[in-house]
Amino acid sequence: VDYDQDDNLRGMITGAWYSALRLERDDHPGLVHFPENCKYVLDTNSTDFQQNYQALLTRLDYLTKVESKVFGEGDRNFGCSQIEL
C-alpha cells in the first residue's frame, strides 16, 4: 500500500487541512506532516499485540491531551503537549 497517494485517509486529512487554511498544496508544500511511526496494526494473534496496543493508547492519550487538559472551569485550553513519543 502506498500511503503517499491522495486517495486514502492520509490524502483526505491533508486535503482537509489545506482546504481549511484556504491554501493550495502546490503553493505551500509540507504543511501537513505524518511521522514515520504513525500507523498501528493491532493483530490479536501477534506476540507483539500488548506492546502495539499500549503504544496506540499512549499516542491516543497524547492526541486527546488526557494528562494535561483542564476540564470543568469553563475556559478554553490552548497550547501544546510536551510529551515525547
PyMOL Python script that loads the backbone (N, CA, C, O; Angstrom):
from pymol import cmd

cmd.read_pdbstr("""\
ATOM      1  N   VAL A   1       0.849  -1.182   0.000  1.00  0.00           N
ATOM      2  CA  VAL A   1       0.000   0.000   0.000  1.00  0.00           C
ATOM      3  C   VAL A   1       0.890   1.240   0.000  1.00  0.00           C
ATOM      4  O   VAL A   1       1.822   1.342   0.797  1.00  0.00           O
ATOM      5  N   ASP A   2       0.603   2.162  -0.880  1.00  0.00           N
ATOM      6  CA  ASP A   2       1.351   3.414  -0.945  1.00  0.00           C
ATOM      7  C   ASP A   2       0.578   4.485  -0.180  1.00  0.00           C
ATOM      8  O   ASP A   2      -0.442   4.989  -0.651  1.00  0.00           O
ATOM      9  N   TYR A   3       1.077   4.823   1.003  1.00  0.00           N
ATOM     10  CA  TYR A   3       0.378   5.780   1.856  1.00  0.00           C
ATOM     11  C   TYR A   3       0.588   7.227   1.429  1.00  0.00           C
ATOM     12  O   TYR A   3       0.015   8.138   2.027  1.00  0.00           O
ATOM     13  N   ASP A   4       1.403   7.446   0.400  1.00  0.00           N
ATOM     14  CA  ASP A   4       1.609   8.802  -0.089  1.00  0.00           C
ATOM     15  C   ASP A   4       0.609   9.196  -1.174  1.00  0.00           C
ATOM     16  O   ASP A   4       0.632  10.333  -1.647  1.00  0.00           O
ATOM     17  N   GLN A   5      -0.262   8.282  -1.570  1.00  0.00           N
ATOM     18  CA  GLN A   5      -1.285   8.585  -2.568  1.00  0.00           C
ATOM     19  C   GLN A   5      -2.372   9.469  -1.952  1.00  0.00           C
ATOM     20  O   GLN A   5      -2.584   9.458  -0.740  1.00  0.00           O
ATOM     21  N   ASP A   6      -3.051  10.230  -2.804  1.00  0.00           N
ATOM     22  CA  ASP A   6      -4.087  11.152  -2.330  1.00  0.00           C
ATOM     23  C   ASP A   6      -5.434  10.487  -2.097  1.00  0.00           C
ATOM     24  O   ASP A   6      -6.328  11.112  -1.526  1.00  0.00           O
ATOM     25  N   ASP A   7      -5.607   9.238  -2.519  1.00  0.00           N
ATOM     26  CA  ASP A   7      -6.921   8.603  -2.434  1.00  0.00           C
ATOM     27  C   ASP A   7      -7.091   7.737  -1.186  1.00  0.00           C
ATOM     28  O   ASP A   7      -7.884   6.795  -1.190  1.00  0.00           O
ATOM     29  N   ASN A   8      -6.359   8.044  -0.129  1.00  0.00           N
ATOM     30  CA  ASN A   8      -6.515   7.300   1.119  1.00  0.00           C
ATOM     31  C   ASN A   8      -6.763   8.286   2.260  1.00  0.00           C
ATOM     32  O   ASN A   8      -6.872   9.490   2.029  1.00  0.00           O
ATOM     33  N   LEU A   9      -6.852   7.785   3.472  1.00  0.00           N
ATOM     34  CA  LEU A   9      -7.149   8.648   4.625  1.00  0.00           C
ATOM     35  C   LEU A   9      -6.104   9.742   4.793  1.00  0.00           C
ATOM     36  O   LEU A   9      -6.440  10.882   5.114  1.00  0.00           O
ATOM     37  N   ARG A  10      -4.840   9.398   4.577  1.00  0.00           N
ATOM     38  CA  ARG A  10      -3.772  10.395   4.677  1.00  0.00           C
ATOM     39  C   ARG A  10      -4.015  11.544   3.696  1.00  0.00           C
ATOM     40  O   ARG A  10      -3.870  12.713   4.055  1.00  0.00           O
ATOM     41  N   GLY A  11      -4.383  11.211   2.467  1.00  0.00           N
ATOM     42  CA  GLY A  11      -4.664  12.234   1.466  1.00  0.00           C
ATOM     43  C   GLY A  11      -5.873  13.080   1.822  1.00  0.00           C
ATOM     44  O   GLY A  11      -5.886  14.290   1.595  1.00  0.00           O
ATOM     45  N   MET A  12      -6.887  12.437   2.382  1.00  0.00           N
ATOM     46  CA  MET A  12      -8.093  13.178   2.781  1.00  0.00           C
ATOM     47  C   MET A  12      -7.793  14.134   3.938  1.00  0.00           C
ATOM     48  O   MET A  12      -8.291  15.260   3.958  1.00  0.00           O
ATOM     49  N   ILE A  13      -6.982  13.691   4.897  1.00  0.00           N
ATOM     50  CA  ILE A  13      -6.608  14.556   6.024  1.00  0.00           C
ATOM     51  C   ILE A  13      -5.808  15.749   5.517  1.00  0.00           C
ATOM     52  O   ILE A  13      -6.070  16.890   5.899  1.00  0.00           O
ATOM     53  N   THR A  14      -4.841  15.481   4.664  1.00  0.00           N
ATOM     54  CA  THR A  14      -4.026  16.557   4.098  1.00  0.00           C
ATOM     55  C   THR A  14      -4.902  17.539   3.320  1.00  0.00           C
ATOM     56  O   THR A  14      -4.765  18.754   3.469  1.00  0.00           O
ATOM     57  N   GLY A  15      -5.793  17.013   2.497  1.00  0.00           N
ATOM     58  CA  GLY A  15      -6.693  17.870   1.733  1.00  0.00           C
ATOM     59  C   GLY A  15      -7.586  18.719   2.620  1.00  0.00           C
ATOM     60  O   GLY A  15      -7.846  19.883   2.314  1.00  0.00           O
ATOM     61  N   ALA A  16      -8.055  18.141   3.715  1.00  0.00           N
ATOM     62  CA  ALA A  16      -8.920  18.881   4.639  1.00  0.00           C
ATOM     63  C   ALA A  16      -8.174  20.049   5.283  1.00  0.00           C
ATOM     64  O   ALA A  16      -8.732  21.135   5.438  1.00  0.00           O
ATOM     65  N   TRP A  17      -6.910  19.824   5.658  1.00  0.00           N
ATOM     66  CA  TRP A  17      -6.128  20.909   6.266  1.00  0.00           C
ATOM     67  C   TRP A  17      -5.907  22.047   5.274  1.00  0.00           C
ATOM     68  O   TRP A  17      -6.106  23.217   5.603  1.00  0.00           O
ATOM     69  N   TYR A  18      -5.498  21.698   4.070  1.00  0.00           N
ATOM     70  CA  TYR A  18      -5.276  22.742   3.067  1.00  0.00           C
ATOM     71  C   TYR A  18      -6.569  23.474   2.742  1.00  0.00           C
ATOM     72  O   TYR A  18      -6.557  24.689   2.547  1.00  0.00           O
ATOM     73  N   SER A  19      -7.669  22.763   2.681  1.00  0.00           N
ATOM     74  CA  SER A  19      -8.960  23.393   2.418  1.00  0.00           C
ATOM     75  C   SER A  19      -9.341  24.341   3.551  1.00  0.00           C
ATOM     76  O   SER A  19      -9.796  25.458   3.306  1.00  0.00           O
ATOM     77  N   ALA A  20      -9.154  23.891   4.791  1.00  0.00           N
ATOM     78  CA  ALA A  20      -9.492  24.728   5.948  1.00  0.00           C
ATOM     79  C   ALA A  20      -8.644  25.998   5.986  1.00  0.00           C
ATOM     80  O   ALA A  20      -9.112  27.054   6.410  1.00  0.00           O
ATOM     81  N   LEU A  21      -7.396  25.884   5.540  1.00  0.00           N
ATOM     82  CA  LEU A  21      -6.494  27.038   5.525  1.00  0.00           C
ATOM     83  C   LEU A  21      -6.625  27.862   4.247  1.00  0.00           C
ATOM     84  O   LEU A  21      -5.983  28.901   4.094  1.00  0.00           O
ATOM     85  N   ARG A  22      -7.471  27.379   3.327  1.00  0.00           N
ATOM     86  CA  ARG A  22      -7.685  28.028   2.028  1.00  0.00           C
ATOM     87  C   ARG A  22      -6.366  28.217   1.272  1.00  0.00           C
ATOM     88  O   ARG A  22      -6.076  29.288   0.740  1.00  0.00           O
ATOM     89  N   LEU A  23      -5.586  27.143   1.246  1.00  0.00           N
ATOM     90  CA  LEU A  23      -4.300  27.148   0.561  1.00  0.00           C
ATOM     91  C   LEU A  23      -4.257  26.023  -0.462  1.00  0.00           C
ATOM     92  O   LEU A  23      -5.012  25.056  -0.367  1.00  0.00           O
ATOM     93  N   GLU A  24      -3.379  26.157  -1.430  1.00  0.00           N
ATOM     94  CA  GLU A  24      -3.146  25.117  -2.427  1.00  0.00           C
ATOM     95  C   GLU A  24      -1.914  24.319  -2.024  1.00  0.00           C
ATOM     96  O   GLU A  24      -0.903  24.892  -1.616  1.00  0.00           O
ATOM     97  N   ARG A  25      -1.998  23.001  -2.139  1.00  0.00           N
ATOM     98  CA  ARG A  25      -0.864  22.140  -1.770  1.00  0.00           C
ATOM     99  C   ARG A  25       0.397  22.495  -2.539  1.00  0.00           C
ATOM    100  O   ARG A  25       1.486  22.538  -1.966  1.00  0.00           O
ATOM    101  N   ASP A  26       0.254  22.752  -3.841  1.00  0.00           N
ATOM    102  CA  ASP A  26       1.425  23.036  -4.668  1.00  0.00           C
ATOM    103  C   ASP A  26       2.102  24.346  -4.280  1.00  0.00           C
ATOM    104  O   ASP A  26       3.314  24.486  -4.442  1.00  0.00           O
ATOM    105  N   ASP A  27       1.336  25.303  -3.771  1.00  0.00           N
ATOM    106  CA  ASP A  27       1.892  26.602  -3.386  1.00  0.00           C
ATOM    107  C   ASP A  27       2.551  26.564  -2.008  1.00  0.00           C
ATOM    108  O   ASP A  27       3.431  27.375  -1.719  1.00  0.00           O
ATOM    109  N   HIS A  28       2.133  25.634  -1.166  1.00  0.00           N
ATOM    110  CA  HIS A  28       2.630  25.558   0.214  1.00  0.00           C
ATOM    111  C   HIS A  28       2.881  24.098   0.596  1.00  0.00           C
ATOM    112  O   HIS A  28       2.170  23.559   1.445  1.00  0.00           O
ATOM    113  N   PRO A  29       3.862  23.459  -0.003  1.00  0.00           N
ATOM    114  CA  PRO A  29       4.089  22.037   0.298  1.00  0.00           C
ATOM    115  C   PRO A  29       4.623  21.831   1.712  1.00  0.00           C
ATOM    116  O   PRO A  29       5.303  22.694   2.266  1.00  0.00           O
ATOM    117  N   GLY A  30       4.308  20.694   2.277  1.00  0.00           N
ATOM    118  CA  GLY A  30       4.898  20.309   3.556  1.00  0.00           C
ATOM    119  C   GLY A  30       4.221  20.830   4.802  1.00  0.00           C
ATOM    120  O   GLY A  30       4.769  20.679   5.893  1.00  0.00           O
ATOM    121  N   LEU A  31       3.052  21.437   4.688  1.00  0.00           N
ATOM    122  CA  LEU A  31       2.388  21.954   5.887  1.00  0.00           C
ATOM    123  C   LEU A  31       1.824  20.844   6.774  1.00  0.00           C
ATOM    124  O   LEU A  31       1.692  21.023   7.985  1.00  0.00           O
ATOM    125  N   VAL A  32       1.496  19.713   6.181  1.00  0.00           N
ATOM    126  CA  VAL A  32       0.954  18.586   6.945  1.00  0.00           C
ATOM    127  C   VAL A  32       2.038  17.525   7.040  1.00  0.00           C
ATOM    128  O   VAL A  32       2.592  17.100   6.026  1.00  0.00           O
ATOM    129  N   HIS A  33       2.339  17.100   8.259  1.00  0.00           N
ATOM    130  CA  HIS A  33       3.412  16.120   8.487  1.00  0.00           C
ATOM    131  C   HIS A  33       2.850  14.862   9.133  1.00  0.00           C
ATOM    132  O   HIS A  33       2.076  14.937  10.088  1.00  0.00           O
ATOM    133  N   PHE A  34       3.236  13.727   8.616  1.00  0.00           N
ATOM    134  CA  PHE A  34       2.898  12.435   9.207  1.00  0.00           C
ATOM    135  C   PHE A  34       4.205  11.777   9.629  1.00  0.00           C
ATOM    136  O   PHE A  34       5.062  11.535   8.779  1.00  0.00           O
ATOM    137  N   PRO A  35       4.385  11.480  10.909  1.00  0.00           N
ATOM    138  CA  PRO A  35       5.633  10.849  11.348  1.00  0.00           C
ATOM    139  C   PRO A  35       5.758   9.436  10.790  1.00  0.00           C
ATOM    140  O   PRO A  35       4.769   8.828  10.382  1.00  0.00           O
ATOM    141  N   GLU A  36       6.978   8.925  10.777  1.00  0.00           N
ATOM    142  CA  GLU A  36       7.223   7.576  10.267  1.00  0.00           C
ATOM    143  C   GLU A  36       6.420   6.528  11.036  1.00  0.00           C
ATOM    144  O   GLU A  36       5.973   5.542  10.448  1.00  0.00           O
ATOM    145  N   ASN A  37       6.232   6.728  12.332  1.00  0.00           N
ATOM    146  CA  ASN A  37       5.548   5.730  13.179  1.00  0.00           C
ATOM    147  C   ASN A  37       4.080   6.086  13.407  1.00  0.00           C
ATOM    148  O   ASN A  37       3.575   5.972  14.523  1.00  0.00           O
ATOM    149  N   CYS A  38       3.399   6.518  12.344  1.00  0.00           N
ATOM    150  CA  CYS A  38       2.018   6.990  12.521  1.00  0.00           C
ATOM    151  C   CYS A  38       0.976   5.906  12.296  1.00  0.00           C
ATOM    152  O   CYS A  38      -0.222   6.186  12.352  1.00  0.00           O
ATOM    153  N   LYS A  39       1.404   4.676  12.042  1.00  0.00           N
ATOM    154  CA  LYS A  39       0.461   3.598  11.749  1.00  0.00           C
ATOM    155  C   LYS A  39       0.576   2.512  12.818  1.00  0.00           C
ATOM    156  O   LYS A  39       1.677   2.124  13.210  1.00  0.00           O
ATOM    157  N   TYR A  40      -0.574   2.030  13.281  1.00  0.00           N
ATOM    158  CA  TYR A  40      -0.612   0.953  14.269  1.00  0.00           C
ATOM    159  C   TYR A  40      -1.441  -0.195  13.714  1.00  0.00           C
ATOM    160  O   TYR A  40      -2.564   0.006  13.249  1.00  0.00           O
ATOM    161  N   VAL A  41      -0.885  -1.392  13.765  1.00  0.00           N
ATOM    162  CA  VAL A  41      -1.590  -2.591  13.322  1.00  0.00           C
ATOM    163  C   VAL A  41      -1.831  -3.449  14.551  1.00  0.00           C
ATOM    164  O   VAL A  41      -0.887  -3.904  15.198  1.00  0.00           O
ATOM    165  N   LEU A  42      -3.105  -3.669  14.871  1.00  0.00           N
ATOM    166  CA  LEU A  42      -3.453  -4.482  16.034  1.00  0.00           C
ATOM    167  C   LEU A  42      -3.919  -5.852  15.564  1.00  0.00           C
ATOM    168  O   LEU A  42      -5.006  -6.000  15.006  1.00  0.00           O
ATOM    169  N   ASP A  43      -3.083  -6.839  15.800  1.00  0.00           N
ATOM    170  CA  ASP A  43      -3.389  -8.228  15.461  1.00  0.00           C
ATOM    171  C   ASP A  43      -3.415  -9.007  16.767  1.00  0.00           C
ATOM    172  O   ASP A  43      -2.371  -9.233  17.379  1.00  0.00           O
ATOM    173  N   THR A  44      -4.593  -9.415  17.190  1.00  0.00           N
ATOM    174  CA  THR A  44      -4.722 -10.100  18.486  1.00  0.00           C
ATOM    175  C   THR A  44      -3.952 -11.409  18.533  1.00  0.00           C
ATOM    176  O   THR A  44      -3.713 -11.936  19.619  1.00  0.00           O
ATOM    177  N   ASN A  45      -3.562 -11.945  17.397  1.00  0.00           N
ATOM    178  CA  ASN A  45      -2.784 -13.184  17.363  1.00  0.00           C
ATOM    179  C   ASN A  45      -1.277 -12.941  17.392  1.00  0.00           C
ATOM    180  O   ASN A  45      -0.499 -13.890  17.488  1.00  0.00           O
ATOM    181  N   SER A  46      -0.867 -11.696  17.309  1.00  0.00           N
ATOM    182  CA  SER A  46       0.553 -11.363  17.284  1.00  0.00           C
ATOM    183  C   SER A  46       1.148 -11.407  18.685  1.00  0.00           C
ATOM    184  O   SER A  46       0.482 -11.068  19.664  1.00  0.00           O
ATOM    185  N   THR A  47       2.405 -11.827  18.774  1.00  0.00           N
ATOM    186  CA  THR A  47       3.095 -11.824  20.074  1.00  0.00           C
ATOM    187  C   THR A  47       3.355 -10.401  20.553  1.00  0.00           C
ATOM    188  O   THR A  47       3.588 -10.187  21.743  1.00  0.00           O
ATOM    189  N   ASP A  48       3.321  -9.427  19.650  1.00  0.00           N
ATOM    190  CA  ASP A  48       3.543  -8.022  19.996  1.00  0.00           C
ATOM    191  C   ASP A  48       2.242  -7.264  20.254  1.00  0.00           C
ATOM    192  O   ASP A  48       2.258  -6.038  20.369  1.00  0.00           O
ATOM    193  N   PHE A  49       1.127  -7.969  20.344  1.00  0.00           N
ATOM    194  CA  PHE A  49      -0.167  -7.294  20.465  1.00  0.00           C
ATOM    195  C   PHE A  49      -0.203  -6.328  21.649  1.00  0.00           C
ATOM    196  O   PHE A  49      -0.568  -5.166  21.472  1.00  0.00           O
ATOM    197  N   GLN A  50       0.161  -6.771  22.836  1.00  0.00           N
ATOM    198  CA  GLN A  50       0.090  -5.907  24.023  1.00  0.00           C
ATOM    199  C   GLN A  50       0.976  -4.675  23.869  1.00  0.00           C
ATOM    200  O   GLN A  50       0.574  -3.568  24.228  1.00  0.00           O
ATOM    201  N   GLN A  51       2.171  -4.865  23.340  1.00  0.00           N
ATOM    202  CA  GLN A  51       3.090  -3.743  23.127  1.00  0.00           C
ATOM    203  C   GLN A  51       2.510  -2.752  22.113  1.00  0.00           C
ATOM    204  O   GLN A  51       2.550  -1.542  22.335  1.00  0.00           O
ATOM    205  N   ASN A  52       1.979  -3.258  21.014  1.00  0.00           N
ATOM    206  CA  ASN A  52       1.381  -2.387  19.997  1.00  0.00           C
ATOM    207  C   ASN A  52       0.132  -1.682  20.518  1.00  0.00           C
ATOM    208  O   ASN A  52      -0.093  -0.509  20.219  1.00  0.00           O
ATOM    209  N   TYR A  53      -0.668  -2.386  21.287  1.00  0.00           N
ATOM    210  CA  TYR A  53      -1.883  -1.815  21.863  1.00  0.00           C
ATOM    211  C   TYR A  53      -1.530  -0.688  22.833  1.00  0.00           C
ATOM    212  O   TYR A  53      -2.159   0.370  22.809  1.00  0.00           O
ATOM    213  N   GLN A  54      -0.526  -0.910  23.688  1.00  0.00           N
ATOM    214  CA  GLN A  54      -0.108   0.117  24.646  1.00  0.00           C
ATOM    215  C   GLN A  54       0.465   1.334  23.920  1.00  0.00           C
ATOM    216  O   GLN A  54       0.213   2.473  24.314  1.00  0.00           O
ATOM    217  N   ALA A  55       1.232   1.091  22.864  1.00  0.00           N
ATOM    218  CA  ALA A  55       1.776   2.202  22.079  1.00  0.00           C
ATOM    219  C   ALA A  55       0.651   3.032  21.458  1.00  0.00           C
ATOM    220  O   ALA A  55       0.726   4.261  21.431  1.00  0.00           O
ATOM    221  N   LEU A  56      -0.378   2.370  20.966  1.00  0.00           N
ATOM    222  CA  LEU A  56      -1.530   3.072  20.400  1.00  0.00           C
ATOM    223  C   LEU A  56      -2.244   3.892  21.470  1.00  0.00           C
ATOM    224  O   LEU A  56      -2.595   5.048  21.230  1.00  0.00           O
ATOM    225  N   LEU A  57      -2.463   3.311  22.646  1.00  0.00           N
ATOM    226  CA  LEU A  57      -3.124   4.049  23.727  1.00  0.00           C
ATOM    227  C   LEU A  57      -2.310   5.268  24.150  1.00  0.00           C
ATOM    228  O   LEU A  57      -2.873   6.326  24.431  1.00  0.00           O
ATOM    229  N   THR A  58      -0.996   5.121  24.197  1.00  0.00           N
ATOM    230  CA  THR A  58      -0.129   6.251  24.543  1.00  0.00           C
ATOM    231  C   THR A  58      -0.271   7.363  23.512  1.00  0.00           C
ATOM    232  O   THR A  58      -0.352   8.536  23.878  1.00  0.00           O
ATOM    233  N   ARG A  59      -0.303   7.011  22.232  1.00  0.00           N
ATOM    234  CA  ARG A  59      -0.469   8.013  21.174  1.00  0.00           C
ATOM    235  C   ARG A  59      -1.833   8.682  21.279  1.00  0.00           C
ATOM    236  O   ARG A  59      -1.935   9.898  21.114  1.00  0.00           O
ATOM    237  N   LEU A  60      -2.880   7.913  21.550  1.00  0.00           N
ATOM    238  CA  LEU A  60      -4.219   8.485  21.686  1.00  0.00           C
ATOM    239  C   LEU A  60      -4.304   9.406  22.894  1.00  0.00           C
ATOM    240  O   LEU A  60      -4.950  10.452  22.828  1.00  0.00           O
ATOM    241  N   ASP A  61      -3.661   9.031  23.998  1.00  0.00           N
ATOM    242  CA  ASP A  61      -3.612   9.915  25.167  1.00  0.00           C
ATOM    243  C   ASP A  61      -2.962  11.242  24.799  1.00  0.00           C
ATOM    244  O   ASP A  61      -3.434  12.307  25.196  1.00  0.00           O
ATOM    245  N   TYR A  62      -1.878  11.166  24.039  1.00  0.00           N
ATOM    246  CA  TYR A  62      -1.184  12.373  23.599  1.00  0.00           C
ATOM    247  C   TYR A  62      -2.106  13.244  22.743  1.00  0.00           C
ATOM    248  O   TYR A  62      -2.186  14.457  22.940  1.00  0.00           O
ATOM    249  N   LEU A  63      -2.795  12.619  21.800  1.00  0.00           N
ATOM    250  CA  LEU A  63      -3.667  13.375  20.900  1.00  0.00           C
ATOM    251  C   LEU A  63      -4.858  13.991  21.619  1.00  0.00           C
ATOM    252  O   LEU A  63      -5.321  15.066  21.238  1.00  0.00           O
ATOM    253  N   THR A  64      -5.355  13.328  22.645  1.00  0.00           N
ATOM    254  CA  THR A  64      -6.525  13.842  23.358  1.00  0.00           C
ATOM    255  C   THR A  64      -6.144  14.662  24.581  1.00  0.00           C
ATOM    256  O   THR A  64      -7.016  15.197  25.266  1.00  0.00           O
ATOM    257  N   LYS A  65      -4.865  14.764  24.858  1.00  0.00           N
ATOM    258  CA  LYS A  65      -4.349  15.572  25.978  1.00  0.00           C
ATOM    259  C   LYS A  65      -4.962  15.155  27.315  1.00  0.00           C
ATOM    260  O   LYS A  65      -5.259  16.002  28.158  1.00  0.00           O
ATOM    261  N   VAL A  66      -5.149  13.846  27.503  1.00  0.00           N
ATOM    262  CA  VAL A  66      -5.776  13.323  28.718  1.00  0.00           C
ATOM    263  C   VAL A  66      -5.027  13.772  29.968  1.00  0.00           C
ATOM    264  O   VAL A  66      -5.650  14.109  30.974  1.00  0.00           O
ATOM    265  N   GLU A  67      -3.695  13.779  29.915  1.00  0.00           N
ATOM    266  CA  GLU A  67      -2.894  14.085  31.101  1.00  0.00           C
ATOM    267  C   GLU A  67      -2.890  15.568  31.456  1.00  0.00           C
ATOM    268  O   GLU A  67      -2.764  15.912  32.631  1.00  0.00           O
ATOM    269  N   SER A  68      -3.024  16.454  30.472  1.00  0.00           N
ATOM    270  CA  SER A  68      -2.796  17.870  30.736  1.00  0.00           C
ATOM    271  C   SER A  68      -4.018  18.771  30.576  1.00  0.00           C
ATOM    272  O   SER A  68      -3.969  19.934  30.974  1.00  0.00           O
ATOM    273  N   LYS A  69      -5.087  18.278  30.017  1.00  0.00           N
ATOM    274  CA  LYS A  69      -6.250  19.137  29.773  1.00  0.00           C
ATOM    275  C   LYS A  69      -7.017  19.391  31.065  1.00  0.00           C
ATOM    276  O   LYS A  69      -7.249  18.477  31.857  1.00  0.00           O
ATOM    277  N   VAL A  70      -7.401  20.638  31.260  1.00  0.00           N
ATOM    278  CA  VAL A  70      -8.186  21.028  32.428  1.00  0.00           C
ATOM    279  C   VAL A  70      -9.654  21.027  32.023  1.00  0.00           C
ATOM    280  O   VAL A  70     -10.036  21.677  31.050  1.00  0.00           O
ATOM    281  N   PHE A  71     -10.473  20.298  32.767  1.00  0.00           N
ATOM    282  CA  PHE A  71     -11.894  20.197  32.458  1.00  0.00           C
ATOM    283  C   PHE A  71     -12.718  20.942  33.504  1.00  0.00           C
ATOM    284  O   PHE A  71     -12.325  21.011  34.669  1.00  0.00           O
ATOM    285  N   GLY A  72     -13.850  21.495  33.098  1.00  0.00           N
ATOM    286  CA  GLY A  72     -14.839  21.986  34.040  1.00  0.00           C
ATOM    287  C   GLY A  72     -14.681  23.400  34.533  1.00  0.00           C
ATOM    288  O   GLY A  72     -15.484  23.839  35.358  1.00  0.00           O
ATOM    289  N   GLU A  73     -13.688  24.142  34.074  1.00  0.00           N
ATOM    290  CA  GLU A  73     -13.518  25.507  34.554  1.00  0.00           C
ATOM    291  C   GLU A  73     -14.149  26.537  33.621  1.00  0.00           C
ATOM    292  O   GLU A  73     -14.143  27.731  33.921  1.00  0.00           O
ATOM    293  N   GLY A  74     -14.690  26.085  32.501  1.00  0.00           N
ATOM    294  CA  GLY A  74     -15.348  26.997  31.580  1.00  0.00           C
ATOM    295  C   GLY A  74     -14.407  27.766  30.677  1.00  0.00           C
ATOM    296  O   GLY A  74     -14.859  28.564  29.857  1.00  0.00           O
ATOM    297  N   ASP A  75     -13.108  27.545  30.808  1.00  0.00           N
ATOM    298  CA  ASP A  75     -12.127  28.227  29.970  1.00  0.00           C
ATOM    299  C   ASP A  75     -11.654  27.294  28.868  1.00  0.00           C
ATOM    300  O   ASP A  75     -11.705  26.071  29.000  1.00  0.00           O
ATOM    301  N   ARG A  76     -11.200  27.890  27.793  1.00  0.00           N
ATOM    302  CA  ARG A  76     -10.595  27.096  26.724  1.00  0.00           C
ATOM    303  C   ARG A  76      -9.126  26.879  27.053  1.00  0.00           C
ATOM    304  O   ARG A  76      -8.486  27.712  27.695  1.00  0.00           O
ATOM    305  N   ASN A  77      -8.611  25.758  26.605  1.00  0.00           N
ATOM    306  CA  ASN A  77      -7.204  25.434  26.817  1.00  0.00           C
ATOM    307  C   ASN A  77      -6.456  25.539  25.497  1.00  0.00           C
ATOM    308  O   ASN A  77      -6.809  24.875  24.523  1.00  0.00           O
ATOM    309  N   PHE A  78      -5.435  26.362  25.467  1.00  0.00           N
ATOM    310  CA  PHE A  78      -4.600  26.485  24.278  1.00  0.00           C
ATOM    311  C   PHE A  78      -3.182  26.114  24.660  1.00  0.00           C
ATOM    312  O   PHE A  78      -2.765  26.305  25.802  1.00  0.00           O
ATOM    313  N   GLY A  79      -2.459  25.593  23.718  1.00  0.00           N
ATOM    314  CA  GLY A  79      -1.077  25.204  23.960  1.00  0.00           C
ATOM    315  C   GLY A  79      -0.780  23.903  23.260  1.00  0.00           C
ATOM    316  O   GLY A  79      -1.522  23.467  22.380  1.00  0.00           O
ATOM    317  N   CYS A  80       0.305  23.292  23.658  1.00  0.00           N
ATOM    318  CA  CYS A  80       0.675  22.020  23.041  1.00  0.00           C
ATOM    319  C   CYS A  80       1.260  21.103  24.099  1.00  0.00           C
ATOM    320  O   CYS A  80       1.758  21.554  25.131  1.00  0.00           O
ATOM    321  N   SER A  81       1.192  19.836  23.830  1.00  0.00           N
ATOM    322  CA  SER A  81       1.720  18.839  24.744  1.00  0.00           C
ATOM    323  C   SER A  81       3.227  18.787  24.627  1.00  0.00           C
ATOM    324  O   SER A  81       3.775  19.041  23.554  1.00  0.00           O
ATOM    325  N   GLN A  82       3.896  18.465  25.703  1.00  0.00           N
ATOM    326  CA  GLN A  82       5.341  18.334  25.707  1.00  0.00           C
ATOM    327  C   GLN A  82       5.771  16.882  25.861  1.00  0.00           C
ATOM    328  O   GLN A  82       6.942  16.608  26.123  1.00  0.00           O
ATOM    329  N   ILE A  83       4.833  15.947  25.702  1.00  0.00           N
ATOM    330  CA  ILE A  83       5.133  14.527  25.856  1.00  0.00           C
ATOM    331  C   ILE A  83       5.952  14.059  24.667  1.00  0.00           C
ATOM    332  O   ILE A  83       5.570  14.297  23.521  1.00  0.00           O
ATOM    333  N   GLU A  84       7.092  13.385  24.928  1.00  0.00           N
ATOM    334  CA  GLU A  84       7.908  12.812  23.863  1.00  0.00           C
ATOM    335  C   GLU A  84       7.394  11.432  23.535  1.00  0.00           C
ATOM    336  O   GLU A  84       7.170  10.620  24.432  1.00  0.00           O
ATOM    337  N   LEU A  85       7.204  11.158  22.260  1.00  0.00           N
ATOM    338  CA  LEU A  85       6.779   9.827  21.824  1.00  0.00           C
ATOM    339  C   LEU A  85       7.908   9.111  21.154  1.00  0.00           C
ATOM    340  O   LEU A  85       7.745   7.972  20.716  1.00  0.00           O
TER     341      LEU A  85
END
""", "prot")
cmd.dss("prot")
cmd.show_as("cartoon", "prot")
cmd.util.cbc("prot")
cmd.orient("prot")
